[in-house]
Amino acid sequence: MAEQPATPEQPAAPASKKKEGPAGSPSPWQRRLKRGFSFSFAAFLIICVLTGFSLLYLRSQALPVTKVLQTSQIFDVNGELIETLDSGQNRKIVPINEISVYVVKATLAIEDQNFYSHPGFDVKSIARAAVVNLKNMSKVQGAGTITQQLARNLYLNHDRTWTRKIKETVYAVQMEMQLDKDQILESYLNQIYYGHSTYGIEAASQLFFGKHAKDLTLAESALLVGVPKGPKYYSPYYNMENALDRKNVVLKTMVNEGFVTQQEADAAAAQKLDIKPLAEKKPSPAPYFRDYIKNQAIQKLGITEEQFEQGGHNIYTTLDLQAQKIAEQQVSKHIPKDSELQSALISIDPRNGYIKAMVGGKNYEANQFNRVFATSRQPGSSFKPFVYLTALQNGFTPLSKVRSEPRTFTYDDGRKTYTPRNFNDQYENTDIDMRRAIAKSDNIYAVDTILKIGPQQVVDTARRFGIKGDLQPLPSLALGTYPASPFEMVSAFAALANQGVQVEPTAIIKIEDMAGLQLYKAEPKSERVADAAPSYVLTHMMESVFETGGTGSRVAATIKRPVAGKTGTTDADAWMVGYTPELATAVWVGYDKGRAINTAESHLASPIFAGYTEGALAAIPPKLFPVPEGVTTVYIDPVSGKLANEDCSTEARVEAFLTGTEPKEYCTNRSSRDKGFGSGARSWWNDVKRWWND
């Protein structure tokens, strides 16, 4: 049998067969990847083209006109210019090669470490600030570069809005395209604000150290670079300790960023700095008031000191320049220039709360502390009207009597005692009424009264009138042993002058911007803090302070009009607080360090008050305090405390009472036959004054 040829081996068929395209054709996922890459590349090209066109457009556009600095002006109540703030005047532009390299390094270290590498905004700083702010759930760190700060200062305002931030970034990029880095840094260093109306590093160097910016040492540079963060807090003229602390922060940052060595920083930290005294400027006619206005405007508008001084604001105030001049003259006249004795005066129109004059000390150039707002001075007996007003509201009358003699009082259910003394241990040694007690400032009467009505009621009264200090319901409260500022006292007495209605003290009437747009308008609050009738009865009695035998009688010849007031004297303080219907004024005299005043110094507040009041109101006829409803005026016999007639003593006087509390019986069995006596009668002097007023 013939052999069969061998059959070739056939490969086994696959379990499943996959469809494939032509040889070399890409798979679906490859096609998707290719399409995605093409789309991304196209989008990238479009973005690049748009960005390029945007950058070309920004490069072709001129930067906005630099924001022009405008001086702000302060006007008095009559529209007279008080002062023009010379913002922008203390400025000198210098090229960057005439600025100390230490200033440049310190500025870069503390403000913008990546300045020479970013395009106008710093992505790393933005990310870092975002993390810090999210961690603290508030904006505790900013991310603005030097270029952005310059753009904001030159072209924009300081509003905290996204619109402003976007514009700031766009302008920053535009500046980076049109200027080189050194030009931007040079412009920044020449416009930055250092306080004291000083702009730019050259002017600041001259102001603080009396030298050119190119000659500044590392220590001097570190101090100056630290000031712009907050000139009010870091200027050595305001707070040397804060300034030096800030300088050391700058030095530490310079070390951390590699701008100086630790040895250089240590030497700079130890260097003693020679800060030049502030150069003398033309005296302001109302410097303490000007500073007060500045703080008020900054607070009300929510702006910075820099914006206030350079924003071109017109601030219309309540000050009366003529009254201010008289106030300063009176303080200068009575307070010796060659002593450390100080004085403060604050004057308010009680009808509308307008501050008419403010003197915070005798020499602003030597000391800028405004004593009008000092809350560490004891008002002494000038506090007593709050005691007597409370008493009148609780059944007392001007005829309520207390024996004026040395006495020890018990209180706290007999567990404690208090022994007040009259000035120079002078006592009447007889029964005296409330008018006499006010005129003579009798301490025994005041303490007896406060214990009868309850000290807490007096605390409550003083609180309603705006006395904010730590008042304790103790017998000594009646003698003004707890501090109050002249500002608080004049506001309280103004309420008495205004028949118990207190109008919020006001210094700024309105603020306008440079275009005349009104930014702020005063709307002072008013509140009734006492009834009109007892306020008038107290006022009527307080007029006797300036009559014969009163503590203010020394100035009676100066005063030509009805005036009510109260003196106050402690070991370290002398006060006169008083008012007419149109003007309430507080005058304080003493030493800043609480040094005791002598007898002569204790009498200086009254002549300042009298001279100022008459001078400020010289063009205004004398005016009676208006009598409100609920008051009855009668002639009384002070000896018997009854209605007066021709058979009584020759010391009969007109007295005002809350209606229903006046005496009903005459001093003798006979009623008055003379029309000059009896219910509703007035003295000839009051008739003359009323005629003059009408």
C-alpha positions as CSV (number, residue, x, y, z in Angstrom):
1,M,0.0,0.0,0.0
2,A,1.4,3.3,-1.0
3,E,2.2,5.9,1.7
4,Q,-0.2,8.9,1.9
5,P,1.3,12.4,1.8
6,A,1.3,14.2,5.2
7,T,-1.6,16.8,5.8
8,P,-0.4,20.3,6.9
9,E,-1.5,21.1,10.6
10,Q,-4.3,23.7,10.7
11,P,-4.4,26.3,13.5
12,A,-7.3,26.1,15.9
13,A,-10.1,28.6,15.4
14,P,-10.2,31.4,18.0
15,A,-13.0,31.3,20.7
16,S,-14.3,34.8,19.6
17,K,-13.5,37.0,16.7
18,K,-12.8,40.8,17.0
19,K,-13.7,43.2,14.2
20,E,-10.9,45.4,13.1
21,G,-10.6,48.2,10.6
22,P,-8.1,48.5,7.9
23,A,-4.5,48.0,8.9
24,G,-3.1,51.0,10.8
25,S,-6.5,52.6,11.7
26,P,-6.6,54.2,15.3
27,S,-8.9,52.8,17.9
28,P,-12.0,54.7,19.2
29,W,-10.2,55.8,22.5
30,Q,-7.3,57.1,20.5
31,R,-9.7,59.1,18.3
32,R,-11.4,60.6,21.4
33,L,-8.0,61.5,22.9
34,K,-7.0,63.1,19.7
35,R,-10.2,65.2,19.5
36,G,-9.8,66.3,23.2
37,F,-6.2,67.3,22.6
38,S,-7.2,69.2,19.5
39,F,-10.0,71.0,21.4
40,S,-7.7,71.9,24.3
41,F,-5.0,73.1,22.0
42,A,-7.5,75.2,20.1
43,A,-8.9,76.7,23.3
44,F,-5.4,77.4,24.5
45,L,-4.6,79.1,21.3
46,I,-7.8,81.2,21.5
47,I,-7.0,82.1,25.1
48,C,-3.4,83.0,24.1
49,V,-4.7,85.1,21.3
50,L,-7.3,86.9,23.4
51,T,-4.8,87.4,26.2
52,G,-2.3,88.7,23.6
53,F,-4.8,91.1,22.2
54,S,-5.8,92.2,25.7
55,L,-2.2,92.8,26.6
56,L,-1.6,94.7,23.4
57,Y,-4.7,96.7,24.0
58,L,-3.6,97.5,27.6
59,R,-0.2,98.4,26.4
60,S,-1.6,100.7,23.7
61,Q,-3.8,102.5,26.2
62,A,-2.6,105.4,28.3
63,L,-2.9,105.1,32.0
64,P,-5.6,107.2,33.7
65,V,-4.8,110.7,34.9
66,T,-3.2,110.5,38.3
67,K,-5.6,111.3,41.1
68,V,-5.0,114.9,42.1
69,L,-4.5,115.5,45.8
70,Q,-6.8,118.2,47.1
71,T,-6.6,120.0,50.4
72,S,-9.4,119.7,52.8
73,Q,-10.8,122.8,54.5
74,I,-12.6,123.4,57.9
75,F,-15.1,126.2,58.3
76,D,-16.8,127.7,61.4
77,V,-20.5,128.0,62.0
78,N,-20.5,131.4,60.1
79,G,-18.7,130.0,57.0
80,E,-15.4,131.5,58.0
81,L,-12.3,129.4,57.1
82,I,-10.7,127.9,60.2
83,E,-7.9,126.1,58.5
84,T,-6.8,124.7,55.2
85,L,-5.0,121.3,55.7
86,D,-1.8,121.5,53.7
87,S,-1.9,117.9,52.4
88,G,0.5,117.1,49.6
89,Q,2.6,120.2,50.3
90,N,5.4,118.4,52.2
91,R,6.6,116.3,49.2
92,K,9.7,116.1,47.2
93,I,10.2,113.7,44.3
94,V,13.7,112.0,44.0
95,P,15.0,109.3,41.6
96,I,15.5,105.9,43.0
97,N,19.2,106.2,42.8
98,E,18.9,108.9,45.5
99,I,17.1,106.6,47.9
100,S,19.0,104.5,50.3
101,V,19.4,100.9,49.3
102,Y,18.2,100.0,52.8
103,V,14.9,101.7,52.1
104,V,14.5,99.7,49.0
105,K,15.3,96.4,50.7
106,A,13.1,97.1,53.7
107,T,10.2,98.1,51.5
108,L,10.5,95.0,49.4
109,A,10.9,92.8,52.5
110,I,7.9,94.1,54.3
111,E,5.6,95.0,51.3
112,D,6.3,92.7,48.3
113,Q,9.1,90.1,48.4
114,N,8.3,89.0,44.8
115,F,8.1,92.4,43.3
116,Y,10.8,91.9,40.7
117,S,9.3,88.6,39.5
118,H,5.5,89.0,39.4
119,P,3.5,90.7,36.6
120,G,1.8,93.2,38.8
121,F,-0.1,90.8,41.0
122,D,1.3,87.9,43.0
123,V,-0.5,84.6,42.7
124,K,1.5,83.1,45.5
125,S,0.6,85.9,47.9
126,I,-3.1,85.7,46.9
127,A,-3.1,82.0,47.6
128,R,-1.3,82.4,50.9
129,A,-3.6,85.2,52.0
130,A,-6.7,83.2,51.0
131,V,-5.5,80.3,53.2
132,V,-4.8,82.5,56.2
133,N,-8.1,84.4,55.8
134,L,-10.1,81.1,55.5
135,K,-8.4,79.7,58.5
136,N,-9.3,82.8,60.5
137,M,-12.7,83.2,58.9
138,S,-12.0,86.9,58.4
139,K,-9.7,89.1,56.3
140,V,-6.6,89.3,58.4
141,Q,-4.0,89.3,55.6
142,G,-4.0,91.2,52.3
143,A,-2.3,90.3,49.0
144,G,-1.8,93.6,47.3
145,T,1.6,94.1,45.6
146,I,3.5,97.4,45.5
147,T,2.2,97.9,41.9
148,Q,-1.4,97.4,43.0
149,Q,-0.9,99.8,46.0
150,L,0.5,102.4,43.6
151,A,-2.3,101.9,41.2
152,R,-4.9,102.3,43.9
153,N,-3.2,105.4,45.4
154,L,-2.8,107.1,42.0
155,Y,-6.0,106.2,40.2
156,L,-8.6,104.8,42.5
157,N,-10.2,105.3,45.9
158,H,-10.0,103.0,48.9
159,D,-13.4,101.4,48.7
160,R,-13.5,97.7,49.7
161,T,-15.3,96.4,46.6
162,W,-14.6,93.8,44.0
163,T,-14.9,96.3,41.3
164,R,-12.2,98.5,42.8
165,K,-10.0,95.4,43.3
166,I,-10.4,94.3,39.6
167,K,-9.6,97.8,38.3
168,E,-6.6,97.9,40.6
169,T,-5.2,94.6,39.2
170,V,-5.9,95.7,35.6
171,Y,-4.1,99.1,36.2
172,A,-1.2,97.2,37.9
173,V,-0.7,94.9,34.9
174,Q,-0.9,98.0,32.6
175,M,1.7,99.8,34.7
176,E,4.0,96.7,34.5
177,M,3.7,96.8,30.7
178,Q,4.4,100.4,30.3
179,L,7.0,101.0,33.1
180,D,10.0,99.1,34.3
181,K,10.2,97.8,37.9
182,D,12.5,100.5,39.1
183,Q,10.2,103.2,37.8
184,I,7.2,101.6,39.6
185,L,9.2,101.3,42.8
186,E,10.5,104.9,42.5
187,S,6.9,106.2,42.0
188,Y,5.7,104.2,45.0
189,L,8.4,105.5,47.3
190,N,7.7,109.1,46.3
191,Q,4.0,109.1,46.9
192,I,3.6,106.9,50.1
193,Y,2.1,108.7,53.1
194,Y,4.0,109.0,56.4
195,G,1.6,111.1,58.4
196,H,2.0,114.7,59.5
197,S,1.0,115.8,55.9
198,T,4.2,114.3,54.6
199,Y,4.4,112.3,51.3
200,G,7.3,110.4,49.9
201,I,10.5,109.1,51.3
202,E,12.6,112.2,50.8
203,A,10.2,114.5,52.7
204,A,9.8,111.9,55.4
205,S,13.6,111.5,55.8
206,Q,13.9,115.3,56.1
207,L,11.0,115.4,58.6
208,F,12.1,112.6,60.9
209,F,15.9,112.7,60.6
210,G,16.8,116.0,58.9
211,K,18.8,114.2,56.2
212,H,18.4,113.1,52.5
213,A,16.8,109.8,51.7
214,K,20.0,108.6,50.2
215,D,21.8,109.0,53.5
216,L,19.5,106.9,55.6
217,T,21.0,104.1,57.7
218,L,19.5,100.6,58.0
219,A,18.0,101.5,61.4
220,E,16.5,104.7,60.1
221,S,15.2,103.1,56.9
222,A,13.5,100.3,58.9
223,L,11.8,102.8,61.1
224,L,10.5,104.9,58.2
225,V,9.4,101.9,56.2
226,G,7.3,100.8,59.2
227,V,5.4,104.1,59.5
228,P,3.0,104.0,56.5
229,K,1.3,100.9,57.8
230,G,-0.4,103.2,60.3
231,P,1.1,106.7,60.7
232,K,-1.3,107.4,63.7
233,Y,0.1,104.4,65.5
234,Y,3.7,104.0,64.3
235,S,4.9,107.6,64.0
236,P,7.5,108.2,66.7
237,Y,5.9,111.6,67.2
238,Y,2.8,109.9,68.4
239,N,4.1,106.7,70.0
240,M,7.9,106.0,70.1
241,E,7.4,102.5,71.6
242,N,5.1,101.4,68.7
243,A,7.5,102.9,66.2
244,L,10.5,101.0,67.6
245,D,8.5,97.8,67.8
246,R,7.5,98.1,64.2
247,K,11.1,98.9,63.2
248,N,12.2,95.6,64.7
249,V,9.5,93.7,62.8
250,V,10.8,95.2,59.6
251,L,14.4,94.2,60.5
252,K,13.3,90.7,61.4
253,T,11.5,90.3,58.1
254,M,14.6,91.6,56.2
255,V,16.6,88.9,57.8
256,N,14.1,86.2,57.0
257,E,13.9,87.3,53.4
258,G,17.7,87.4,53.0
259,F,18.0,91.2,52.5
260,V,20.4,91.7,55.5
261,T,22.3,89.4,57.9
262,Q,21.3,88.8,61.5
263,Q,24.4,90.7,62.7
264,E,23.4,93.8,60.6
265,A,19.8,93.7,61.9
266,D,21.0,93.4,65.5
267,A,23.3,96.4,65.1
268,A,20.5,98.4,63.6
269,A,18.1,97.4,66.4
270,A,20.6,98.7,68.9
271,Q,21.3,102.0,67.1
272,K,20.0,105.1,68.9
273,L,17.9,107.1,66.6
274,D,18.0,110.9,66.5
275,I,14.4,111.9,65.8
276,K,14.1,115.6,64.9
277,P,11.4,117.6,66.7
278,L,8.4,118.5,64.5
279,A,9.0,121.7,62.7
280,E,6.9,124.7,63.8
281,K,3.8,125.4,61.7
282,K,1.5,128.4,61.6
283,P,-0.6,128.1,64.7
284,S,-4.2,126.9,64.1
285,P,-6.8,129.2,65.6
286,A,-8.4,126.2,67.2
287,P,-5.9,123.3,67.2
288,Y,-7.6,121.1,69.8
289,F,-10.9,121.5,68.0
290,R,-9.2,120.8,64.7
291,D,-7.9,117.5,66.0
292,Y,-11.3,116.6,67.4
293,I,-12.9,117.4,64.1
294,K,-10.4,115.2,62.3
295,N,-11.2,112.2,64.5
296,Q,-14.9,112.8,64.2
297,A,-14.8,113.1,60.4
298,I,-12.6,110.0,60.0
299,Q,-15.0,108.1,62.2
300,K,-18.2,109.3,60.6
301,L,-17.0,108.8,57.0
302,G,-15.1,105.6,57.6
303,I,-11.9,107.0,56.0
304,T,-8.3,107.1,56.9
305,E,-6.3,110.1,58.2
306,E,-4.6,110.3,54.7
307,Q,-8.0,110.4,52.9
308,F,-9.2,113.1,55.3
309,E,-6.3,115.4,54.7
310,Q,-5.9,114.9,50.9
311,G,-9.5,114.2,49.9
312,G,-10.6,117.8,49.2
313,H,-13.3,117.7,51.9
314,N,-15.1,120.8,53.1
315,I,-16.0,120.3,56.7
316,Y,-18.6,122.8,58.1
317,T,-18.4,122.9,61.9
318,T,-20.3,124.4,64.8
319,L,-17.3,126.4,66.1
320,D,-17.7,130.2,66.4
321,L,-14.2,131.6,65.6
322,Q,-15.0,134.8,67.6
323,A,-16.0,132.9,70.7
324,Q,-13.0,130.6,70.2
325,K,-10.6,133.6,70.1
326,I,-12.2,135.0,73.3
327,A,-11.9,131.5,75.0
328,E,-8.2,131.3,74.2
329,Q,-7.6,134.9,75.3
330,Q,-9.2,134.2,78.7
331,V,-7.2,131.1,79.3
332,S,-4.0,132.8,78.3
333,K,-4.8,135.8,80.4
334,H,-5.4,133.9,83.7
335,I,-3.1,130.8,83.4
336,P,0.6,131.7,83.9
337,K,2.7,130.7,80.9
338,D,5.8,130.0,83.0
339,S,4.1,127.4,85.2
340,E,2.8,123.8,84.7
341,L,-0.8,124.9,85.6
342,Q,-3.2,123.9,82.9
343,S,-6.8,124.7,81.9
344,A,-9.6,123.5,79.6
345,L,-12.7,125.2,78.4
346,I,-15.7,123.7,76.4
347,S,-18.7,125.7,75.4
348,I,-22.0,124.5,74.0
349,D,-25.2,126.1,72.8
350,P,-27.8,124.2,74.9
351,R,-30.5,124.7,72.4
352,N,-29.0,122.7,69.6
353,G,-25.9,121.1,71.1
354,Y,-23.4,123.1,68.9
355,I,-19.9,123.2,70.3
356,K,-19.0,126.9,70.1
357,A,-15.5,126.9,71.6
358,M,-12.9,124.3,72.8
359,V,-9.6,124.9,74.5
360,G,-7.9,121.7,75.5
361,G,-4.8,123.3,77.2
362,K,-2.9,126.5,77.4
363,N,-0.2,125.6,74.8
364,Y,-1.0,123.1,72.0
365,E,2.5,123.3,70.5
366,A,3.9,122.0,73.8
367,N,1.2,119.4,74.6
368,Q,-1.5,118.1,72.3
369,F,-3.5,116.3,75.0
370,N,-7.1,117.6,75.0
371,R,-8.1,118.0,78.6
372,V,-11.7,118.7,77.6
373,F,-12.1,114.9,77.4
374,A,-10.0,114.0,80.5
375,T,-12.0,111.6,82.6
376,S,-9.7,111.6,85.6
377,R,-10.6,114.9,87.2
378,Q,-13.0,115.2,90.2
379,P,-15.7,117.8,89.6
380,G,-16.0,118.6,93.3
381,S,-19.0,120.7,94.3
382,S,-19.9,121.3,90.6
383,F,-21.5,117.9,90.9
384,K,-24.0,119.0,93.6
385,P,-26.7,120.2,91.1
386,F,-27.4,116.5,90.4
387,V,-28.1,116.0,94.2
388,Y,-30.4,119.0,94.4
389,L,-32.3,118.3,91.2
390,T,-33.0,114.8,92.6
391,A,-34.0,116.3,95.9
392,L,-36.5,118.7,94.2
393,Q,-38.0,115.7,92.4
394,N,-38.5,114.0,95.7
395,G,-40.3,116.5,97.8
396,F,-37.6,119.0,98.7
397,T,-38.1,122.7,98.1
398,P,-35.7,125.7,98.0
399,L,-36.8,126.3,101.6
400,S,-35.8,122.9,102.9
401,K,-33.4,123.5,105.8
402,V,-30.4,121.7,107.3
403,R,-28.2,122.9,110.1
404,S,-24.7,123.9,108.8
405,E,-22.3,122.7,111.5
406,P,-19.6,120.1,111.9
407,R,-21.2,116.7,111.8
408,T,-20.6,113.0,111.4
409,F,-23.1,111.0,109.3
410,T,-23.9,107.3,109.7
411,Y,-24.9,105.2,106.8
412,D,-25.1,101.5,105.7
413,D,-27.6,100.8,108.5
414,G,-25.3,102.5,111.1
415,R,-22.3,100.4,110.3
416,K,-20.2,103.2,108.7
417,T,-19.6,106.9,109.3
418,Y,-18.7,109.8,107.1
419,T,-17.4,113.2,108.3
420,P,-17.4,115.9,105.6
421,R,-15.9,119.3,106.1
422,N,-16.7,122.7,104.6
423,F,-14.0,124.6,102.7
424,N,-11.7,126.2,105.3
425,D,-13.9,124.7,108.0
426,Q,-16.4,127.6,107.6
427,Y,-19.9,126.8,108.8
428,E,-23.1,128.9,109.2
429,N,-23.8,127.3,112.6
430,T,-27.5,127.7,111.9
431,D,-30.2,126.3,109.7
432,I,-29.8,127.2,106.0
433,D,-32.1,126.5,103.0
434,M,-31.2,125.0,99.7
435,R,-30.5,128.3,98.0
436,R,-28.0,129.3,100.7
437,A,-26.4,125.9,100.5
438,I,-25.9,126.2,96.8
439,A,-24.6,129.7,97.0
440,K,-22.1,128.9,99.8
441,S,-21.4,125.4,98.5
442,D,-22.2,123.9,101.9
443,N,-21.0,120.3,102.1
444,I,-23.0,119.4,105.3
445,Y,-26.2,120.3,103.5
446,A,-25.3,118.3,100.4
447,V,-24.4,115.1,102.4
448,D,-27.5,115.4,104.6
449,T,-29.6,115.7,101.4
450,I,-28.1,112.8,99.5
451,L,-28.5,110.5,102.5
452,K,-32.2,111.5,102.9
453,I,-33.0,110.9,99.2
454,G,-30.7,107.9,98.7
455,P,-27.3,108.0,96.9
456,Q,-28.5,105.6,94.2
457,Q,-31.1,108.0,93.0
458,V,-28.4,110.6,92.5
459,V,-26.3,108.1,90.6
460,D,-29.3,107.5,88.3
461,T,-29.8,111.2,87.8
462,A,-26.2,111.7,86.9
463,R,-26.3,108.8,84.5
464,R,-29.3,110.3,82.7
465,F,-27.4,113.5,82.2
466,G,-24.5,111.7,80.6
467,I,-22.0,111.3,83.5
468,K,-20.3,108.0,82.6
469,G,-17.7,107.5,85.3
470,D,-17.6,104.9,88.1
471,L,-20.2,106.5,90.3
472,Q,-20.7,104.8,93.7
473,P,-23.8,105.3,95.8
474,L,-21.9,106.7,98.8
475,P,-22.3,109.9,100.9
476,S,-19.1,111.3,99.3
477,L,-20.7,111.2,95.9
478,A,-22.5,114.5,96.8
479,L,-19.2,116.2,97.0
480,G,-18.0,115.2,93.5
481,T,-15.4,112.7,94.5
482,Y,-15.9,110.5,91.3
483,P,-14.3,111.7,88.0
484,A,-16.1,113.4,85.2
485,S,-14.7,115.2,82.1
486,P,-15.4,118.8,81.3
487,F,-17.2,117.5,78.1
488,E,-19.6,115.5,80.2
489,M,-20.2,118.3,82.7
490,V,-21.0,121.0,80.1
491,S,-23.3,118.6,78.3
492,A,-25.1,117.9,81.6
493,F,-25.4,121.6,82.6
494,A,-26.6,122.4,79.0
495,A,-29.6,120.1,79.6
496,L,-30.5,122.2,82.7
497,A,-30.2,125.4,80.7
498,N,-32.5,123.8,78.1
499,Q,-35.2,123.0,80.6
500,G,-34.2,119.3,81.0
501,V,-33.8,118.5,77.3
502,Q,-30.3,117.3,76.4
503,V,-29.2,117.7,72.8
504,E,-26.3,115.6,71.7
505,P,-23.1,117.7,71.5
506,T,-22.3,118.4,67.9
507,A,-19.1,119.6,66.2
508,I,-19.7,118.9,62.5
509,I,-22.8,120.2,60.7
510,K,-22.0,118.7,57.3
511,I,-19.2,117.3,55.2
512,E,-19.0,117.8,51.4
513,D,-16.6,116.4,48.9
514,M,-14.6,118.6,46.4
515,A,-17.6,118.5,44.0
516,G,-20.0,119.7,46.6
517,L,-21.7,116.3,47.1
518,Q,-22.9,116.0,50.7
519,L,-21.2,113.1,52.4
520,Y,-22.5,113.6,55.9
521,K,-25.1,115.7,57.7
522,A,-25.5,116.0,61.4
523,E,-28.8,114.8,63.0
524,P,-28.1,115.4,66.7
525,K,-30.3,113.4,69.0
526,S,-32.3,115.1,71.8
527,E,-33.6,113.5,74.9
528,R,-35.6,114.7,77.9
529,V,-33.4,113.8,81.0
530,A,-35.4,115.9,83.5
531,D,-38.7,117.7,83.8
532,A,-38.7,121.4,82.9
533,A,-40.1,122.7,86.2
534,P,-37.5,121.3,88.6
535,S,-34.8,122.2,86.1
536,Y,-35.9,125.8,86.2
537,V,-36.3,125.9,90.0
538,L,-32.7,124.6,90.3
539,T,-31.5,127.1,87.7
540,H,-33.2,129.9,89.6
541,M,-31.3,129.0,92.8
542,M,-28.0,128.5,91.0
543,E,-28.1,132.2,89.9
544,S,-27.3,133.0,93.5
545,V,-23.8,131.6,93.1
546,F,-22.9,134.9,91.4
547,E,-24.6,137.1,94.0
548,T,-23.1,138.5,97.2
549,G,-21.9,135.7,99.5
550,G,-21.9,133.2,96.6
551,T,-18.8,131.2,95.7
552,G,-18.8,133.0,92.3
553,S,-19.3,136.5,93.7
554,R,-15.7,137.5,92.9
555,V,-16.8,137.8,89.2
556,A,-20.2,139.3,89.8
557,A,-19.0,142.7,88.5
558,T,-18.0,141.0,85.2
559,I,-21.3,139.4,84.5
560,K,-24.0,141.6,83.1
561,R,-26.8,139.0,82.5
562,P,-28.7,136.2,84.2
563,V,-26.2,133.3,84.7
564,A,-26.6,130.1,86.7
565,G,-23.7,128.0,87.6
566,K,-21.7,126.1,90.2
567,T,-18.1,126.2,91.4
568,G,-16.2,123.1,92.3
569,T,-12.9,122.8,94.2
570,T,-10.9,119.7,95.2
571,D,-7.3,119.4,96.3
572,A,-6.2,119.2,92.6
573,D,-9.0,120.7,90.6
574,A,-10.9,124.0,90.2
575,W,-14.1,124.2,88.2
576,M,-16.7,126.6,87.1
577,V,-19.6,125.2,85.2
578,G,-22.5,127.5,84.3
579,Y,-24.9,128.7,81.6
580,T,-27.1,131.3,80.2
581,P,-30.2,130.4,78.0
582,E,-27.9,130.6,75.0
583,L,-24.5,129.2,76.2
584,A,-23.3,126.5,78.6
585,T,-19.6,126.5,79.5
586,A,-17.3,124.3,81.7
587,V,-13.9,125.6,82.8
588,W,-11.3,123.4,84.5
589,V,-8.0,124.4,86.1
590,G,-5.4,122.1,87.5
591,Y,-2.2,120.2,86.9
592,D,-1.9,117.2,84.6
593,K,-0.2,115.0,87.2
594,G,-2.8,115.7,89.9
595,R,-0.5,118.0,91.8
596,A,-2.4,120.1,94.5
597,I,-3.5,123.6,93.6
598,N,-3.1,126.5,95.9
599,T,-5.7,128.9,97.1
600,A,-5.0,131.5,94.4
601,E,-5.1,128.9,91.7
602,S,-8.4,127.5,93.0
603,H,-10.1,130.8,92.1
604,L,-8.9,131.0,88.4
605,A,-11.8,129.0,86.8
606,S,-14.4,131.6,87.7
607,P,-12.8,134.7,86.0
608,I,-12.1,132.6,82.8
609,F,-15.8,131.6,82.8
610,A,-17.1,135.1,83.4
611,G,-14.7,136.8,80.9
612,Y,-15.5,134.2,78.2
613,T,-19.3,134.2,78.8
614,E,-19.6,138.0,78.6
615,G,-17.2,138.3,75.7
616,A,-18.9,135.5,73.6
617,L,-22.4,137.0,74.2
618,A,-21.4,140.7,74.0
619,A,-23.6,141.2,70.9
620,I,-26.6,139.4,72.5
621,P,-28.9,141.3,74.9
622,P,-29.3,139.8,78.4
623,K,-32.1,137.2,78.4
624,L,-34.1,135.7,81.3
625,F,-34.4,132.0,81.7
626,P,-37.9,131.1,80.4
627,V,-40.3,130.0,83.1
628,P,-42.0,126.7,82.2
629,E,-45.4,125.5,83.3
630,G,-45.5,124.0,86.7
631,V,-43.5,126.7,88.4
632,T,-44.9,129.3,90.8
633,T,-42.8,132.4,91.8
634,V,-43.5,134.1,95.1
635,Y,-41.8,136.5,97.5
636,I,-40.7,134.6,100.6
637,D,-39.3,135.6,104.0
638,P,-36.1,133.5,104.3
639,V,-36.2,133.8,108.1
640,S,-39.6,132.2,108.6
641,G,-39.8,130.4,105.3
642,K,-43.2,131.9,104.7
643,L,-44.7,134.3,102.3
644,A,-43.3,137.8,102.7
645,N,-45.1,141.0,103.5
646,E,-44.1,144.5,104.7
647,D,-44.0,143.2,108.3
648,C,-41.3,140.6,107.6
649,S,-37.6,141.0,107.5
650,T,-36.0,143.3,105.0
651,E,-34.3,140.2,103.3
652,A,-37.4,139.1,101.4
653,R,-36.6,137.6,98.1
654,V,-38.2,136.1,95.0
655,E,-38.2,132.3,95.0
656,A,-39.4,129.7,92.5
657,F,-41.2,126.6,93.5
658,L,-42.8,123.6,91.9
659,T,-46.4,124.5,91.8
660,G,-48.1,123.3,94.9
661,T,-44.9,123.3,97.1
662,E,-44.7,127.0,97.6
663,P,-45.6,128.3,101.2
664,K,-49.2,129.3,101.7
665,E,-48.9,131.4,104.9
666,Y,-47.5,134.9,105.5
667,C,-44.7,135.7,107.9
668,T,-47.2,137.6,110.1
669,N,-50.9,137.4,110.6
670,R,-51.5,140.1,108.0
671,S,-51.4,139.5,104.3
672,S,-49.4,141.8,102.0
673,R,-50.8,145.2,101.4
674,D,-48.0,146.1,99.1
675,K,-48.2,144.9,95.5
676,G,-44.5,144.3,95.6
677,F,-45.1,141.3,97.7
678,G,-47.1,138.2,97.4
679,S,-47.8,135.3,95.0
680,G,-46.5,136.0,91.5
681,A,-44.7,139.2,92.3
682,R,-41.2,140.0,90.9
683,S,-38.4,142.3,91.9
684,W,-37.8,145.6,90.0
685,W,-34.5,144.1,88.6
686,N,-36.3,141.2,87.1
687,D,-38.8,143.6,85.5
688,V,-35.9,145.6,84.1
689,K,-34.3,142.5,82.7
690,R,-37.6,141.4,81.2
691,W,-38.1,144.8,79.6
692,W,-34.6,144.7,78.2
693,N,-35.1,141.3,76.7
694,D,-38.4,142.2,75.2
